Amino acid sequence: MIFNSIEFILYFLPVFLVVYYITPDKLKNYILVAGSMVFYAFGEPWYIFLLMGSMALAFFSGRAISQERNSSKKSKRALYILAMLLQILLLLFFKCAPVLVRVSAAKSIGLPLGISFYTFQILSYLTDVYLGRIQGERTFTDLAVYISMFPKISAGPIVGYGDIAGEIKKRKVTVVNFDDGLKTFLYGLILKVLLADKLSILWHEIQTAGFVSISTPLAWIGAFTFSMQLYFDFYGYSLMAIGLGKMLGFSLPENFDNPYMAKSVREFYRRWHITLGKWFTRYVYIPLGGSRKGILKTIRNLAVVWFLTSFWHGAGINFFAWGMSLCLFILLERILDRKNLLEKSHVFGHLYILFVIPLTWVCFAISDSREMAVYFGRLFGFIRGTNVKPGDYLQTLSNYGFYLLAGGFFCTPLAGKVYDKIKNNIFGMFALAVLFWLCIDSIMKAGNNPFMYLRF
């Protein structure tokens, strides 16, 4: 089940909320876990057993590690390493299966919904227990809420157990939070259905035409289009997750902070998928030494982080091309721009990001290395086109110009400021209601388009 589906919006969510709200506070966690299992099983009926097994393993491992505090450090460390390895090996298996197994067999081995996200949460939980930052949870239901909560199990945000433990134990569900959460959910739905899904049609048309048959201007339009499609798809999901969390009494963290307003690649990835970046910083980069031990070890640490980030997204060559190219840009910025002149600039930094980031997303978008080479060849004109239609980019701008302009506007902080200003007045609420029904109409006519990050 996905958030932008009729089944979720008109059936599952209303029924679940009614049951959740009339349930006494001390039983709400049981209802939330049960509802999350139904949500997960709707799309992944078999992989629910994998999820439940991972949760049980995390629970008993955390308890065992906590109980080893007064024992030898070796036994505690051995328990921690074993528990971590079991979780990591499960993730590795499903990430690598499509690559290592023959294609015919790999088709039957799909990536379980949300496994990258809930595995990282389990790893952070076990690490925090091992380091003594938190106590091992003594109530299985409470840990199950943290791992399986349906607003964030599909694609995050990735939250540390210590950051949410207080609300798991005790939280308030208020009318104000429900109202704010509902509006946040609707805003995310609108970005996903009315913007990301429309832009996806343009990208699909470019793919269908064949990369060798598009003009250079259209290739650049395609790169910008995919950049915005991915952003509004994932940003829309994150807003919907945060809104659902508010409706249930949870404060989930923001995952995006106007990334296309950044002026360096470093700043871009401080603003993009924020919770994943913080996870790698806290559990990989800093333990390796961060940037404290000289430039060579900093280069090593950044390379490790971006290698793992690439693999987290998938085992395909294109993801490694994407991740390592970003690592290279970040290293060059560190070495050549030690005074942060890019981030201090008002024009050049923005132009630099608007040029570089769409190019890296091309690697992310195209899994076939030969097709990727063709696309870059058309971007820069060093591969001649075949049967290119004259003025194809003008026709595209005529058909999709509105969505491209809307995308550019919603990439700026101004869009959020306008939303915050009008969301609580009559005009704003009327606009949200109208746009909501346009979303429902679009879903019913075109079907629900799955979130792109459900693949990871």
N, C-alpha and C positions, 0 to 999 in steps of 0.2 A: 504494500500500500504506500502511496506517495501523497504528499500534502496537496498537490495540485490535481487531485482526482475527485470526481463526483462522490465516489464511495467514502472518501475521507471527509470532505467538506460538508456534505449533506446528510451523511448517515453515521459514520463512526464518531466524529468529533462531537456533534450535539448529544448523542446518546451517552458517550463517555463522560462529558462534562456534567450532565444531569446526575448520573450515578456518583461521580466524584464529589460533587458539591453537597449531595444529601448524605454522604457517608460521614460518620463521625471522624474527627481529626486523627484519632489514634489508629484508625483503620485505613486512612487514605493511601498509605504506602502500599498496602496490599492491593487496593484497587488500581493504583498506578502501575504496579508490576504486572498485574493480570491484563490490564488494558494494553500495556506495551507488548506483552507476549502475543496478544491477538493481532495487534498492528504488525508485528514482525512476521508472524506466521502467515498472514494474508498473502505476502509475496514470497516468503521463504519458508514453506512448510517443513522442509527437512532440515534446513540449516538452523532452525530454532534449537535443535538438540546440541549443535555445536556451540551456540550462544550460551545455553544453559550449562553445558559442560565447562566452558571458559569461566563463567561466573562462579560455579562451584569450586573450580580449581583455584581461582583468585581468593575466594573466601577462606578456604582451608589453608592455603599457603600463607595468607596474611595472618591468620590466627597462629599458625605454627611458627612463623618468623617472630611474632610478638612474644610468644612463650619462650623463645630461645634467648631472650635478652639477658637472662642471668646465667646462661650457659656459655660455652666457649665461643669465641668469635668465629672459629673455623666452622662449627656446625651451623651457626646462624647464616654465615656467608654461603655455605653449601646449599642450604635450603633455599636461600634467595636466588642463587644462580640457577638451580634446578627449576624453580618455579618460572623464572624469566625465560629460560630456554624453551620450556614447553609451550609457553604462549608465543614466543617468537617463531618457533618451528611451525606452529599451525599457520601463522601468517605467511611465512616463507613458502609453505606448501601451496597455498592457494594463489599466491602471487606468481609463483614460478611454474605452476602446472600448465598453463596455456603455452608456455615457451618450451618446457622440457618434454612434455608429452606430445605425441603425434597429433596433428590438427584434428583428425577425425575423432580421437578420443578426448581431446581437450575441450571439445564443444560441450561435453556433458559435465565438465568441471567448471561451473560458474563461480565467480567471486561472491562469497556470502555478503549479503547486505550489511554495510557498516563495519566490516571486520577490521579495516585499517583504523577506524576511529575508536571502536570499543577496545581493541587490543592496546592501543596507545594509552588509553585511560587506565587499563589494568596494569600496564607496565609502570605508569607513574604512581599508581596506588601502591604497588609492591615495593617500589624504590623508596617512596616516602615512609612506608612502614619500616623498611630495613634501616633507613637512616635515622629513625626515631622522630621524624617530623610529625607523624600521626600515629595513633594506636590502631592496631589491626581491628577491623570492625567485628563486633561480637554478634550482630544480628544480620542474618543472611538477607532478609528482605530489604534492609537499608542499603546494603552494598548492591543488591540487584537494582534498586532504584537508580543509584549512581551510574551503573553500567548500561542498563537497558531502557532508561527513560525515553519514551518514543519521540519527544520533541528533538532529541539530539542523537539518537542511535544511528540514523541513516548517514549523516554527514556532519556531525559535530554541532556546535563548537566543542572542542576538546577542553575538558574542565578537570582541574585537579580535585581529588577527593576532599582535601582540606578546605578548598574554596567553597564547597557546597554542602559540607557535612552538617552545618548548623541548620540549613533549610531542610535537609532530609529529615533531621530529627524533629524539627518544629518550624512551621511556617504558617503564615496567615494568607488566606485567600480573601481579597477585598474587592469591592465593586470597582474601585479606582484602578486596581491592578488589572482586573478583567477588561475594563474599558480600554486601557492603554495597550494591553496585550492583544486585544482583538484588532485594534487599529494598526498595530505593528505587523500583525499577521497579514492583514489585508494589503498593506503597503508592499510587503514582500511578495504576495501573490500577484499583485499588479505588475511588479517589475519582472517577475518570472513569465507570466502568461502573455501580457500585452507588450512586452518589450523583448526579453530574451528569446521567447519562442518565435516572434516575428523575425528577428535578426537571424535565427537559425535557418529560416527558409531561404534567405539570401545566401548564406554560406553553403547550404545544401545545393542550391542552383549552380554555384560556382564549381562545386565538386562534380556535379552531374555533367556540366559542360566540358570538363576535362581541363586540367591546369595548363596544358600546352595550347589550349584554344582560347585563352583569355588574354586580354591586353594587359600591358604593364599597369596602367591606371586602375583597371579592375582588380588586378592582383593586390594592389595596395588597399583598395576598398575592402577586399576580402580579409586581409590581415587585420584591419581596423574593426571590421564586423565581428570576426571571431573573438577578438579581444573584448569587445563590449558584450557579446553574447555570453561568454564564459563568466564575465564579471556579474552581469545582472542575473544570470542563472544561479550562481553560488551566493551572491549577496542577497538575492531574493529568498533563497532557502534559509540563509542565516537569520534574516529578519523574521521569517515565519517561525523558525525554531525559538527565537528569543520571545516572540509574541506568545507562542504556546506556553513557554516556560512561565511567563508572567501570569497567564490565566490559571496556571496550576500553583502559583505561589513561589516560583523560583526566579532568581536573577541570573540569567545566563550571560556570559560576557560577549561584548561586541567582537565581531570577527573581521570587520573592514572599517577603514577610516579614510575614505576618499583616496584610494591608492593612486589614481591617475592624476592626482594633484601633486604627486611626489616629484622631486627634482634630481633624484639619483636612484640607481637600482637598489642600493642599500635602503634608502628611505621607502621605496616602493614595497619592499618585502617586510618592512616594519608596519606597513599599513594593510597588506594583503594577507588573508588567512592568518590573522594575528595569533590565534590560539595554537596553531601548528608551529609557527615560528617561535613562540614562547616555550613550547614543549621541547623543541630541539635545542634551544638556548640553555634551558635549565637542566636537561637530562643528558645532553651530548656535548655541546660546545663548551660550557663552563667546566664540566668534569674533565674534559681533555686539556684544559688550561686556558681556553678562551684566547684573548689577544695579549695575555700577560707575559708570555715567555719568548718574545722575539718574533720577527717577521716570518721566519721559516716554519715555526710551529703554528703560527697563526694561519699560514697558507695551508698547512696540513689539516688543521682543525676545520677550516672552512670547507676544504675539499671533502672531508669525511661527512660533514653535515649535509652538503649538497648532493653527495653521492647517495646518502640515505634518504634524503628528501625525494630524489629522483626515483629511487626504488619504491618508496612509499606510494608513489603515484602509479607505478607499474614497472614490469620488468622489460618493457619494450625499449629498443634502441632510441626511439624518438624522445622518450622521457629522460634518458641519460644525456642526449644532445641538448635538451632544454635545460636540465639542471646544471650541467657542467658549463654551458655557455653563460648562465647567470653567475655561476661561481667565478668565471673568468672576468666578467664585467665588475663584479664586486671587488676582486683582487686588484684589478687595474685602478679602480676608484681609490682603494686604500693606498696604493703605492703612488699614484700620480696626482691624487687630489687630497693630500694630507690636511689641507686647510679648509676642506669642505666647501670649496668655491662653487661647486655645482648646486649644493643645497642652499647656498646664500644668494644664488642668482635668481632673477625673476623671470627671465625669458629663456636663456640657453638651457637651463636645467629641465624646464618643462618640455622644450622641443626635443631634447635628448631622450627623455623618457618616452615621448610619443613616437619616436623613431625606433628605439631599441626594443621596448617591451612587446609591441606587435610582432617584431621579427622573432623573438623568442617563443611567442605563442604559436607561430607557424610550426615550430618543431613539436610543440605540445599537441597540435591539432592533427598532424599528418603522420600516421604510424609507418607508412611505407617510405623507406629512405630514398628510393628512386623518385617517387612522386614528390617528396620533400625537395629534392634537388631541382626538379622541374619547376616547382613553385618559386624557389629562390631565383632560378634562372629567368623566370618571367618578371619577378619583382625588379630585378636589376638589368633586364634586357640582354643578358649574355646567352640566352637560349631563344632561338627564333620560334615564333608562334606558328601554329598550323591551323588554317581555316579560322583565323581570328575575325570576328565580326566587327567592322568599323563602327566606332561609337558605342561599343557594348557597355562601357562605363556610364555613358550618358543615359542610356535606357535604364540601367540599374539605379542611377541617382533619381530618375523620374519615378521609378516604382517604389523605391525604398528610402528616398531622401528624408521623408518625415521621421521614420524610425531611426535613421542615422543621426539626425539633428536632435531628436528626443534623447537618444543615447548619450550624445555629447553633453546635453544639459544635465542629465541625471548622474553623469560622472563628476559633476562639480558640487561643492558644498552648498551652492545656492538651492539646489533641489531639496536637500534636507532641511534647510532653513524655512523654505516655503511650506513644506509638509508640517514642520513643528508649529508654524504660525497659524495654519488653517485647520489642523486636524480636530480641534475642539470647538470650532464654531459651526454654525448651521451649514454654511456653504461647503466647508471641508467635509463634514459628515455626509452631506448629500452627494458630493463628488465621489467619496469612497464607496458609497452604496451603489451609485451608477456604475463605477468602474468594476466593482465586485460582480455585478450581474453581467457585465461585458465579459469578465473572466469566465464565468459559468457558461455563458453562451459559446465562447471560444472553445472551452474544453469539451462541451457537448458536440460541437460541430467537427472539431479537428482532433479530438482525443487528447489524453493527457501525455505531455512530452516529458519523459523522466528527467530528473535533475542530472546534470553532467557528472557531478561528483559522486553519484551513487556507484559509478564504475570503479571507484578507488578504495 
